[in-house]
């Protein structure tokens, strides 16, 4: 790799270049800089919302794993993931934008520090006239989360771990159906009020029971919610959170945000925030500047077919020409993308 130093081109190998990147990241790792980087995705998303007709906001919180392969500060063995890792926490919206994130040590609980990550996001939307929703898996099923969301006016669906009392309430659905085993899945739904010992009041619990062909026992899922929708619609709304897991996978594969190779925890926290900014830029590109024909491209496809495309630059006296192959992106499609990008520019006010 060639670097321009003092007007002279200097050759550096990959190892020295990586080392320079680590030094630069260490320099950003002050508390003030890290706080500013953590707030920046939300500021970007607020600007992007000006380009959308926003009537509701759906927040989805989930944790993930960033495996490590060295003696990095804050890493620890996590029994659930069966590796030495960091355990970051993320909050996405329904468009796939990453609202906020935090790097955490590898051995913390999945919901550890949830309030510090979620509360600033909730505060940004507090004064806006929107319908508000929240989804999360069973790791976030605790009364503090419920009470916080209810106080903020959020409708929520959160997976609820099974227990003996819940199982007893749906005992009639757990009996094997009479007759020959079907060749299709049988689904049954139920809804009831339930109050755990740690809850200050009873809440609605929705359950789905599925009998699959060839399986001896049913698959059972409980959801705690304050939605008043029919049971099937509550389950369908919760099932949409599978997209959150896909966005995390895209962050790992396309943005490589699991590459946290600095020695200090603070420096790795900075690297995660820089990866988050790169992820959001790519997702803004996908949601705002891709034609309908390729609107479902993954971030990996976007990177490989559009961002990393090769080109030959031909310079003339008054203009330059970029010559690109049409193998990945045809000329008409590329023109549509450029027009959509140009449409995002701020236009000067008319006199």
N, C-alpha and C positions, 0 to 999 in steps of 0.2 A: 504494500500500500504506500502511496506517495503522499507526503505532507509538505505544505509550503511553509517553510520556516525562514524568516528574515529574507524573503524574496527568493530563496533557493529551495528546489525540490529535494526532499529527504526521503529515502527509502526506509520503511519500518516493516518489520515482520508482524504477523498476526498476534504473537504473544505480547510484543511491546505495545501494540495498539490497544489490546484488551486491558493492559496494565494502565495505560493513559486514561481509558474510560473509567476504571475503578477509582483513580485519583480524582477525576472530575466529579464523580458521584459522591465521594467522601467530602468534597468541598461544599456540596449542596446540603449536607446532612445536619445542618443546624435546625433547632426546633422551629425557628421562624420560617425558614425555607420549606421545611417539610409540611408545616401547617398550610402555607400558601399553595403548595402543590396539591395537597389533599382537597382543598376547597376549589381548585381550578376546574375539575370536571363538572361540578355543579354550575359554575358560572358559564361554561361553554354550553351546557345543556339548556340553560335558561335562554341563551341567545338563539339556539336551534328551535326551541319551542315557538319562537316568534314566526317561524316558517310553517308551523303546523296548526291545524284546527284542533286545539286540545280541549276536550270536554271532561276527561277523566285521567287519573294517574293511577297506575298499578305498580306497586313496589314489590319486588321479589328479593328476599334475603337468603343467602346461602353461603356456606363456607367451602373451601377447596383445599387442595394439597399442593405444595411446591417442594418436591423432593430435593434434598441437598446431598452433596458428595464431598464434604470437607468439614473442617473445624470452624463453622460459622457461628457467630454469637446468636443465641436464641433458638438454635435448632435443637430438636429433641425427637426421640423415638415416639411415634404415634401408633398405638396398638390397632386402631381401626384401619388405618391406611397401611400398616405393617411396613413402615419405612421411617427413616430420619428425615425430618422435613420442617418447613414452616407451614402455618395453618391460617392463610389469609381469609378475610371476611369481605363479602361483596354485597352491594345493593344495586339491582338493575331496575329499569322501568320497562314498560310494555314494548318499547321500540328497540330494546336491546342495548340502550345507552347505559353505561356504567356510572351510576350516580355518585357513589362513594365507596371507598375500600380502605382496608387497614391490614397491615402485616402483623401477624401475631406469632408467638412462639409455637413450636410444633406440638406441644403436649397440652394445650388448653382445650377446654370444652368447645364444641361447635358454636355455641351461643355466647361465649365469653366476650364481653365488651360490646354487645349488640346495641346498647343505648347510645354509646359514643359515636357509633357509625350511623345509626338510623335517625337519631334526633335532629342533626343538622339538615338532613334531607327533608324530614317532615316540616321543619321550620321554614324552609324555602317555599313550600307550597301552602303554608298555613293561611295566608291572606288571599289566595286565589279561589275563584268560584269554580271548583272542580268536584267531581265525585271521586272519592279516595278509596283505594283498595290495597290490601296487603296479603301476600302469600308467603308461606315458609314451610319447611319440613318439620318433623317431630322434634328436632333439637331445640326449636324455639317455642315449644309448647309449655309455657310457664305463665303463671298468673300475672307477673309483672309486665310481660309483653301484652297480654290481653288488656289489662287496665290502661296501659299507655295508649294503645290503639283506640280503645273506646273513648278515652278522654279527648283524643285528637279528631274524633269523628271518622275513623277509618272502618270500613267493612273488611273483615279478614276471613281467610280460610287457612287453618294451620293443622297439619297432620297431628293426630293425637295417639300416643303409644297405647297399645291395648293393655287392659288389666282384667282381673277376675270379674269385677262389677260390670264393666262394659260388656264382657263376653256373656254374662248372665242376662243382660238386658236384651240380647239378640239371640238367645238360645234357640228360639224357634226357627231361626234362619240357618242354624249350623247343623241341622239334621239333614242327612243325605236325602235328596229328592226321591220320591217313590217311583219305581219303574225302571226300565232299562236305561243305562247311562246314555245321555244324549251325545251327539257328535258336534254340537255347538255349545258355546259358553252360555251358562244360565246366570243372569244377574238379578240380584234382589237389593232393594234399598230400604232404609229405615231412618227415622229421625225421632229424637227424644231429648228431654231436658236432663242434664246431669250436673252434679256439683261435687267436685273432688274436695278432699279435706282441706287443701290449701287455697281453695277458691272462696272469695267473699260472697259469691252469688252463683246460682245455677246458670248454665249456658247451654246453647243448642249444640247437640252432637249429631252429625250425619254419618251414616255407615253404608258402605257398599260391600256386598258379599258376592263373590264370583265362584261358580263351580266350573272347573275346566275339565274337558275330557281327558281321561287317563290319570287324573290326580285324585288321591284318596281324601284329602282335606281341602276345604274351601280357602280362597284368598280373601282376607278381611282387611278393610281399611277404615279407620275412624278419622273424622275431621271435626274439629271444634270451630264454630263459626257464629257470627252475628248477622249473617245474611238471612233474609226472609224468603229467598227464592225456593222453588220446589227442589226436592232432594237431587234429582238428576242434574239440574242446572248448577247446583252447588258443586257437585262432583266434577262436572265438566269444566267449571271455572277453575277449580283447584288443579285439574289435570293439565291446564295450560302452562303451569310452572315448569313443565319439562323443558320448555324453551330456555329457561335460565341455565339449566345444566348444559344445554347446547352452546350457549354463549360463553360459558366458562371454558368449554372444550375448544372453542374457536380462539379464545384468548391464549390458551396453552399452545395450540398448534400453529396459528397464523402469526401471533404477536410474540410468542415465546416468553410470556411473562413469568414463567417458572425459573428463568435463568437469573438467579440471585446469588452471585458469586463473590460479593464483597465480604470482608471479614467481619465488619461491624453490623449490628442489627439496624442502626439508623440509616446506614448507607444502602442496605438492601431495601429498607422501607422507601427510600427515595427512588430506587430503581423500579420498584413495583408501581409507584405513582407515575413515573415516566412511561412505563408500559401501558398503564391505564389511559393516559392521554393519547398514545398511539392507537390503542384499541378504539377509543371514541372517535378519533378522526376517521378511521376506516369505516366505522359503523355509520357515521354521518354521511360519508360518501355513498354507502350502500342504500340508506333510507331516503336520501334527498337528491342524489344525482345519478341514479341508475335507471334506465328505461325499464318499462314493465317486463320486457322480454327476458331481462337478466336480473330482475329485482330479488330473486331468491338465491343469488350467488352467495356462497360462503365467503368468509373473509380470506380463506386460503385461495379460493378461485380469484377473488378480486386482486389479491397480491400477485399471484402468478401470471394472470392473463392481462392485467392492466397496469399495475404499478411497476412491475419488474420487466416490462416489455422492452426489448432491445430496439434501438433506433440508430440511424446514421444521420449525422448532422452535416448538411451541405450549406456552407456559408457563401452568400453573394454580397455584393457591395452594399445593398440596401435592405436585405432580408435574409433570413435563414430558413432552411427547409428541413423538417424532420421526416425522414423516410423510414416507415415502420412496416413490418410484415403484417398481412391480414390473416394470418393463421389462427390467432387467438381471438382477435377483435376485428370484425369487418369494418371497413371505412364508414359505412352508414351508421353503425352502432357507436363508433368512436365519436362521430360528429354529434350524435344525440347526447352523448355524455358531456361533451364540451359545452353544448347549448344549455344543458341543465345546470352545469357548474356556473356558467356565465349568468344564468338567471338568479343565482344566489347573491350576486354582487349588490351592494347598496348603491342605489341610483341617486344622483344629486337632486335636491329638491327643486321643483319647477318654480321659476320666478313668477 
